[in-house]
C-alpha cells in the first residue's frame, strides 16, 4: 500500500499572517487557526501547514523541514540560503505591498551619506543585509542586532539604523530621515530545491501557485454585467478598458445583447454612470475571487 504523499508548507507568523490566510481563502483553501497551535488545519489532505516566523522561514525551507513557504525577499537574502523562488506574491493588501529597508539617521545629524558612517554604530534586525550593503559601499562600521524599537535608538544608542518601512510614518514620527534604500522587498513563495525536483510535489506546487496568482490578479478587479440594445454596442465597448475582450452574448430578443467584462474596481464609480448614459441597462457589479490567465 502506497503511503499518502503530503506537501508541507510554511505559513508566516506575524505581520504576514492574516493577509496570507486571506490569500489562501481567496485561492480556495480554508485554514483554521486553533488556539496556541502552530499547525493550522487546512481542508486539503495533501497539505500540511506549519506556522513559522517569516525571519526563519527560508532557513527551514532550505533544510527541507518544509517543502515550501511564504516569506519576504529580505529574509531570504538575510539568511543567505539556497532555495527555489517560485513567485513574487506582491499584492495590494496590508504587508503584501513592497516594503523598503532604509538607512536612516536622526534629523539634523551630521551624517549625509553612508560614507559618513565609517566607524559608527548601526542598529538593525537585518545584520547580514546591512553588512553586505556596507561592503558594497566600502564602508566599515559596527553593526549590532536590534531586538526591536529600532527607530528610537538614534542618536543615543546608535548613530544610524537600517529598518523596514512600508509607509514611512514610523520614521517621521521618530524624527528620522532616510539616507538611502538598502533593499526593496516583497513576499515570495519559495521551495526546497529537492522537493521541487520531486514530480508529485512540483505538480502540487504549480497547481497551488496557479490559484494563488489567480487570487492576486483579482485583488483590485470586479466583474461587470449589463444588457443593451445592439445599436448601442459600439459606444459602450469604447468606454470599457482594454483589460480583456468583453464577452458579448445574444439575448432572446435579438435586438438586445449582454456584455460581461472585468474592470479595475477603482474605475467603477466613474464607469457605471458613463455606461448608463451610453445605453447600458441592468448593470451588475460582482466580486471576483480569482482570475486565471
TORKOL-4160 file (C-alpha; in steps of 0.2 Angstrom, whole numbers, padded with zeros to 4 digits, m for minus):
293
<pt num="1" X="0000" Y="0000" Z="0000"/>
<pt num="2" X="0007" Y="0017" Z="m0005"/>
<pt num="3" X="0010" Y="0029" Z="0008"/>
<pt num="4" X="0000" Y="0045" Z="0006"/>
<pt num="5" X="0010" Y="0059" Z="m0001"/>
<pt num="6" X="0010" Y="0076" Z="0008"/>
<pt num="7" X="0017" Y="0094" Z="0004"/>
<pt num="8" X="0022" Y="0103" Z="0020"/>
<pt num="9" X="0020" Y="0122" Z="0018"/>
<pt num="10" X="0026" Y="0136" Z="0030"/>
<pt num="11" X="0013" Y="0150" Z="0034"/>
<pt num="12" X="0022" Y="0166" Z="0040"/>
<pt num="13" X="0018" Y="0170" Z="0058"/>
<pt num="14" X="0017" Y="0189" Z="0062"/>
<pt num="15" X="0014" Y="0203" Z="0050"/>
<pt num="16" X="0011" Y="0192" Z="0035"/>
<pt num="17" X="0000" Y="0180" Z="0044"/>
<pt num="18" X="m0018" Y="0187" Z="0042"/>
<pt num="19" X="m0015" Y="0193" Z="0024"/>
<pt num="20" X="m0008" Y="0175" Z="0020"/>
<pt num="21" X="m0024" Y="0167" Z="0027"/>
<pt num="22" X="m0034" Y="0179" Z="0016"/>
<pt num="23" X="m0024" Y="0174" Z="0001"/>
<pt num="24" X="m0027" Y="0156" Z="0004"/>
<pt num="25" X="m0045" Y="0158" Z="0007"/>
<pt num="26" X="m0047" Y="0168" Z="m0010"/>
<pt num="27" X="m0037" Y="0154" Z="m0019"/>
<pt num="28" X="m0049" Y="0141" Z="m0012"/>
<pt num="29" X="m0042" Y="0134" Z="0004"/>
<pt num="30" X="m0049" Y="0136" Z="0021"/>
<pt num="31" X="m0036" Y="0137" Z="0035"/>
<pt num="32" X="m0042" Y="0136" Z="0053"/>
<pt num="33" X="m0031" Y="0143" Z="0067"/>
<pt num="34" X="m0033" Y="0134" Z="0083"/>
<pt num="35" X="m0028" Y="0142" Z="0100"/>
<pt num="36" X="m0009" Y="0140" Z="0104"/>
<pt num="37" X="m0006" Y="0128" Z="0090"/>
<pt num="38" X="0007" Y="0131" Z="0077"/>
<pt num="39" X="m0001" Y="0118" Z="0065"/>
<pt num="40" X="m0016" Y="0127" Z="0056"/>
<pt num="41" X="m0029" Y="0115" Z="0050"/>
<pt num="42" X="m0032" Y="0115" Z="0031"/>
<pt num="43" X="m0046" Y="0107" Z="0020"/>
<pt num="44" X="m0033" Y="0098" Z="0009"/>
<pt num="45" X="m0027" Y="0081" Z="0014"/>
<pt num="46" X="m0012" Y="0083" Z="0003"/>
<pt num="47" X="m0006" Y="0099" Z="0013"/>
<pt num="48" X="0001" Y="0101" Z="0030"/>
<pt num="49" X="0004" Y="0118" Z="0037"/>
<pt num="50" X="0016" Y="0125" Z="0050"/>
<pt num="51" X="0016" Y="0142" Z="0057"/>
<pt num="52" X="0034" Y="0149" Z="0057"/>
<pt num="53" X="0041" Y="0167" Z="0059"/>
<pt num="54" X="0045" Y="0174" Z="0042"/>
<pt num="55" X="0063" Y="0178" Z="0048"/>
<pt num="56" X="0066" Y="0159" Z="0050"/>
<pt num="57" X="0056" Y="0153" Z="0035"/>
<pt num="58" X="0069" Y="0152" Z="0022"/>
<pt num="59" X="0081" Y="0143" Z="0033"/>
<pt num="60" X="0069" Y="0129" Z="0036"/>
<pt num="61" X="0064" Y="0128" Z="0018"/>
<pt num="62" X="0082" Y="0126" Z="0013"/>
<pt num="63" X="0084" Y="0112" Z="0026"/>
<pt num="64" X="0069" Y="0103" Z="0019"/>
<pt num="65" X="0060" Y="0104" Z="0036"/>
<pt num="66" X="0046" Y="0112" Z="0025"/>
<pt num="67" X="0044" Y="0109" Z="0006"/>
<pt num="68" X="0039" Y="0127" Z="0003"/>
<pt num="69" X="0034" Y="0143" Z="0012"/>
<pt num="70" X="0030" Y="0161" Z="0011"/>
<pt num="71" X="0042" Y="0174" Z="0017"/>
<pt num="72" X="0050" Y="0191" Z="0012"/>
<pt num="73" X="0064" Y="0193" Z="m0001"/>
<pt num="74" X="0073" Y="0202" Z="0013"/>
<pt num="75" X="0073" Y="0186" Z="0025"/>
<pt num="76" X="0079" Y="0175" Z="0010"/>
<pt num="77" X="0094" Y="0186" Z="0007"/>
<pt num="78" X="0097" Y="0189" Z="0026"/>
<pt num="79" X="0098" Y="0170" Z="0029"/>
<pt num="80" X="0109" Y="0168" Z="0014"/>
<pt num="81" X="0100" Y="0152" Z="0009"/>
<pt num="82" X="0099" Y="0142" Z="m0007"/>
<pt num="83" X="0080" Y="0140" Z="m0011"/>
<pt num="84" X="0069" Y="0139" Z="m0027"/>
<pt num="85" X="0059" Y="0155" Z="m0029"/>
<pt num="86" X="0043" Y="0151" Z="m0036"/>
<pt num="87" X="0034" Y="0168" Z="m0037"/>
<pt num="88" X="0034" Y="0186" Z="m0031"/>
<pt num="89" X="0017" Y="0187" Z="m0022"/>
<pt num="90" X="0016" Y="0206" Z="m0020"/>
<pt num="91" X="m0002" Y="0211" Z="m0019"/>
<pt num="92" X="m0012" Y="0227" Z="m0014"/>
<pt num="93" X="m0015" Y="0221" Z="0003"/>
<pt num="94" X="m0008" Y="0226" Z="0020"/>
<pt num="95" X="0010" Y="0219" Z="0022"/>
<pt num="96" X="0010" Y="0211" Z="0004"/>
<pt num="97" X="0015" Y="0228" Z="m0004"/>
<pt num="98" X="0033" Y="0232" Z="m0007"/>
<pt num="99" X="0042" Y="0237" Z="0009"/>
<pt num="100" X="0059" Y="0246" Z="0010"/>
<pt num="101" X="0074" Y="0243" Z="0021"/>
<pt num="102" X="0081" Y="0260" Z="0023"/>
<pt num="103" X="0097" Y="0268" Z="0031"/>
<pt num="104" X="0091" Y="0282" Z="0042"/>
<pt num="105" X="0098" Y="0294" Z="0054"/>
<pt num="106" X="0091" Y="0307" Z="0066"/>
<pt num="107" X="0085" Y="0324" Z="0058"/>
<pt num="108" X="0099" Y="0337" Z="0059"/>
<pt num="109" X="0113" Y="0324" Z="0062"/>
<pt num="110" X="0130" Y="0327" Z="0053"/>
<pt num="111" X="0128" Y="0311" Z="0043"/>
<pt num="112" X="0123" Y="0314" Z="0025"/>
<pt num="113" X="0128" Y="0298" Z="0016"/>
<pt num="114" X="0133" Y="0281" Z="0020"/>
<pt num="115" X="0151" Y="0285" Z="0018"/>
<pt num="116" X="0149" Y="0297" Z="0034"/>
<pt num="117" X="0145" Y="0282" Z="0044"/>
<pt num="118" X="0163" Y="0274" Z="0044"/>
<pt num="119" X="0167" Y="0269" Z="0061"/>
<pt num="120" X="0150" Y="0272" Z="0068"/>
<pt num="121" X="0137" Y="0261" Z="0076"/>
<pt num="122" X="0122" Y="0255" Z="0065"/>
<pt num="123" X="0107" Y="0245" Z="0074"/>
<pt num="124" X="0096" Y="0234" Z="0064"/>
<pt num="125" X="0087" Y="0217" Z="0064"/>
<pt num="126" X="0094" Y="0213" Z="0047"/>
<pt num="127" X="0113" Y="0212" Z="0051"/>
<pt num="128" X="0118" Y="0202" Z="0036"/>
<pt num="129" X="0109" Y="0213" Z="0024"/>
<pt num="130" X="0117" Y="0228" Z="0032"/>
<pt num="131" X="0134" Y="0221" Z="0032"/>
<pt num="132" X="0133" Y="0217" Z="0014"/>
<pt num="133" X="0126" Y="0234" Z="0010"/>
<pt num="134" X="0141" Y="0242" Z="0019"/>
<pt num="135" X="0153" Y="0231" Z="0010"/>
<pt num="136" X="0146" Y="0236" Z="m0007"/>
<pt num="137" X="0150" Y="0254" Z="m0002"/>
<pt num="138" X="0167" Y="0250" Z="0005"/>
<pt num="139" X="0162" Y="0257" Z="0022"/>
<pt num="140" X="0167" Y="0249" Z="0039"/>
<pt num="141" X="0155" Y="0252" Z="0053"/>
<pt num="142" X="0149" Y="0242" Z="0069"/>
<pt num="143" X="0133" Y="0233" Z="0065"/>
<pt num="144" X="0123" Y="0227" Z="0080"/>
<pt num="145" X="0107" Y="0217" Z="0081"/>
<pt num="146" X="0092" Y="0226" Z="0087"/>
<pt num="147" X="0079" Y="0217" Z="0097"/>
<pt num="148" X="0065" Y="0229" Z="0092"/>
<pt num="149" X="0060" Y="0248" Z="0093"/>
<pt num="150" X="0075" Y="0251" Z="0082"/>
<pt num="151" X="0068" Y="0268" Z="0076"/>
<pt num="152" X="0070" Y="0275" Z="0094"/>
<pt num="153" X="0089" Y="0271" Z="0095"/>
<pt num="154" X="0097" Y="0286" Z="0086"/>
<pt num="155" X="0106" Y="0296" Z="0091"/>
<pt num="156" X="0109" Y="0289" Z="0109"/>
<pt num="157" X="0110" Y="0271" Z="0106"/>
<pt num="158" X="0116" Y="0271" Z="0088"/>
<pt num="159" X="0122" Y="0283" Z="0075"/>
<pt num="160" X="0110" Y="0276" Z="0062"/>
<pt num="161" X="0098" Y="0262" Z="0059"/>
<pt num="162" X="0093" Y="0250" Z="0045"/>
<pt num="163" X="0075" Y="0247" Z="0047"/>
<pt num="164" X="0060" Y="0241" Z="0037"/>
<pt num="165" X="0047" Y="0254" Z="0031"/>
<pt num="166" X="0031" Y="0252" Z="0022"/>
<pt num="167" X="0024" Y="0270" Z="0023"/>
<pt num="168" X="0037" Y="0280" Z="0032"/>
<pt num="169" X="0026" Y="0285" Z="0046"/>
<pt num="170" X="0036" Y="0277" Z="0060"/>
<pt num="171" X="0052" Y="0286" Z="0053"/>
<pt num="172" X="0043" Y="0303" Z="0053"/>
<pt num="173" X="0036" Y="0300" Z="0070"/>
<pt num="174" X="0053" Y="0297" Z="0077"/>
<pt num="175" X="0061" Y="0312" Z="0068"/>
<pt num="176" X="0072" Y="0301" Z="0056"/>
<pt num="177" X="0077" Y="0305" Z="0039"/>
<pt num="178" X="0082" Y="0292" Z="0025"/>
<pt num="179" X="0099" Y="0292" Z="0018"/>
<pt num="180" X="0097" Y="0278" Z="0006"/>
<pt num="181" X="0087" Y="0262" Z="0002"/>
<pt num="182" X="0096" Y="0246" Z="0006"/>
<pt num="183" X="0083" Y="0234" Z="m0002"/>
<pt num="184" X="0065" Y="0234" Z="m0008"/>
<pt num="185" X="0057" Y="0218" Z="m0003"/>
<pt num="186" X="0041" Y="0209" Z="m0007"/>
<pt num="187" X="0033" Y="0192" Z="m0001"/>
<pt num="188" X="0040" Y="0177" Z="m0010"/>
<pt num="189" X="0034" Y="0159" Z="m0012"/>
<pt num="190" X="0049" Y="0148" Z="m0010"/>
<pt num="191" X="0053" Y="0130" Z="m0011"/>
<pt num="192" X="0066" Y="0117" Z="m0006"/>
<pt num="193" X="0076" Y="0113" Z="m0021"/>
<pt num="194" X="0075" Y="0094" Z="m0018"/>
<pt num="195" X="0056" Y="0095" Z="m0015"/>
<pt num="196" X="0054" Y="0105" Z="m0032"/>
<pt num="197" X="0063" Y="0091" Z="m0041"/>
<pt num="198" X="0050" Y="0078" Z="m0035"/>
<pt num="199" X="0037" Y="0077" Z="m0049"/>
<pt num="200" X="0022" Y="0075" Z="m0037"/>
<pt num="201" X="0027" Y="0089" Z="m0026"/>
<pt num="202" X="0031" Y="0100" Z="m0041"/>
<pt num="203" X="0014" Y="0097" Z="m0048"/>
<pt num="204" X="0006" Y="0101" Z="m0032"/>
<pt num="205" X="0016" Y="0117" Z="m0030"/>
<pt num="206" X="0012" Y="0123" Z="m0048"/>
<pt num="207" X="m0006" Y="0120" Z="m0045"/>
<pt num="208" X="m0006" Y="0130" Z="m0029"/>
<pt num="209" X="0004" Y="0144" Z="m0037"/>
<pt num="210" X="m0009" Y="0145" Z="m0051"/>
<pt num="211" X="m0023" Y="0148" Z="m0039"/>
<pt num="212" X="m0013" Y="0160" Z="m0028"/>
<pt num="213" X="m0008" Y="0170" Z="m0043"/>
<pt num="214" X="m0027" Y="0170" Z="m0049"/>
<pt num="215" X="m0032" Y="0177" Z="m0032"/>
<pt num="216" X="m0019" Y="0191" Z="m0033"/>
<pt num="217" X="m0024" Y="0195" Z="m0051"/>
<pt num="218" X="m0042" Y="0198" Z="m0045"/>
<pt num="219" X="m0037" Y="0208" Z="m0030"/>
<pt num="220" X="m0042" Y="0225" Z="m0037"/>
<pt num="221" X="m0054" Y="0220" Z="m0051"/>
<pt num="222" X="m0073" Y="0217" Z="m0052"/>
<pt num="223" X="m0084" Y="0210" Z="m0065"/>
<pt num="224" X="m0097" Y="0220" Z="m0074"/>
<pt num="225" X="m0113" Y="0213" Z="m0082"/>
<pt num="226" X="m0125" Y="0223" Z="m0092"/>
<pt num="227" X="m0139" Y="0222" Z="m0106"/>
<pt num="228" X="m0140" Y="0235" Z="m0120"/>
<pt num="229" X="m0148" Y="0237" Z="m0137"/>
<pt num="230" X="m0137" Y="0231" Z="m0152"/>
<pt num="231" X="m0136" Y="0249" Z="m0159"/>
<pt num="232" X="m0128" Y="0255" Z="m0143"/>
<pt num="233" X="m0115" Y="0241" Z="m0143"/>
<pt num="234" X="m0101" Y="0251" Z="m0151"/>
<pt num="235" X="m0101" Y="0266" Z="m0140"/>
<pt num="236" X="m0102" Y="0255" Z="m0124"/>
<pt num="237" X="m0087" Y="0245" Z="m0130"/>
<pt num="238" X="m0077" Y="0261" Z="m0132"/>
<pt num="239" X="m0080" Y="0265" Z="m0114"/>
<pt num="240" X="m0074" Y="0248" Z="m0107"/>
<pt num="241" X="m0055" Y="0247" Z="m0103"/>
<pt num="242" X="m0044" Y="0236" Z="m0114"/>
<pt num="243" X="m0041" Y="0224" Z="m0099"/>
<pt num="244" X="m0048" Y="0210" Z="m0108"/>
<pt num="245" X="m0060" Y="0207" Z="m0123"/>
<pt num="246" X="m0078" Y="0208" Z="m0116"/>
<pt num="247" X="m0089" Y="0193" Z="m0118"/>
<pt num="248" X="m0105" Y="0198" Z="m0129"/>
<pt num="249" X="m0120" Y="0186" Z="m0129"/>
<pt num="250" X="m0136" Y="0187" Z="m0139"/>
<pt num="251" X="m0152" Y="0188" Z="m0129"/>
<pt num="252" X="m0169" Y="0180" Z="m0133"/>
<pt num="253" X="m0174" Y="0197" Z="m0140"/>
<pt num="254" X="m0161" Y="0198" Z="m0154"/>
<pt num="255" X="m0162" Y="0217" Z="m0153"/>
<pt num="256" X="m0153" Y="0216" Z="m0136"/>
<pt num="257" X="m0136" Y="0209" Z="m0131"/>
<pt num="258" X="m0127" Y="0205" Z="m0114"/>
<pt num="259" X="m0110" Y="0211" Z="m0111"/>
<pt num="260" X="m0099" Y="0204" Z="m0097"/>
<pt num="261" X="m0081" Y="0211" Z="m0093"/>
<pt num="262" X="m0068" Y="0213" Z="m0080"/>
<pt num="263" X="m0063" Y="0231" Z="m0074"/>
<pt num="264" X="m0052" Y="0239" Z="m0061"/>
<pt num="265" X="m0063" Y="0242" Z="m0046"/>
<pt num="266" X="m0057" Y="0260" Z="m0044"/>
<pt num="267" X="m0064" Y="0264" Z="m0061"/>
<pt num="268" X="m0082" Y="0258" Z="m0057"/>
<pt num="269" X="m0089" Y="0274" Z="m0049"/>
<pt num="270" X="m0085" Y="0284" Z="m0065"/>
<pt num="271" X="m0088" Y="0270" Z="m0077"/>
<pt num="272" X="m0105" Y="0265" Z="m0072"/>
<pt num="273" X="m0114" Y="0282" Z="m0075"/>
<pt num="274" X="m0105" Y="0283" Z="m0092"/>
<pt num="275" X="m0111" Y="0266" Z="m0097"/>
<pt num="276" X="m0129" Y="0270" Z="m0091"/>
<pt num="277" X="m0128" Y="0286" Z="m0102"/>
<pt num="278" X="m0122" Y="0276" Z="m0117"/>
<pt num="279" X="m0137" Y="0264" Z="m0116"/>
<pt num="280" X="m0132" Y="0250" Z="m0104"/>
<pt num="281" X="m0146" Y="0244" Z="m0093"/>
<pt num="282" X="m0147" Y="0231" Z="m0079"/>
<pt num="283" X="m0129" Y="0234" Z="m0074"/>
<pt num="284" X="m0122" Y="0222" Z="m0061"/>
<pt num="285" X="m0106" Y="0223" Z="m0052"/>
<pt num="286" X="m0099" Y="0207" Z="m0044"/>
<pt num="287" X="m0084" Y="0202" Z="m0034"/>
<pt num="288" X="m0070" Y="0191" Z="m0041"/>
<pt num="289" X="m0060" Y="0178" Z="m0031"/>
<pt num="290" X="m0048" Y="0173" Z="m0045"/>
<pt num="291" X="m0043" Y="0177" Z="m0062"/>
<pt num="292" X="m0033" Y="0163" Z="m0070"/>
<pt num="293" X="m0025" Y="0169" Z="m0086"/>
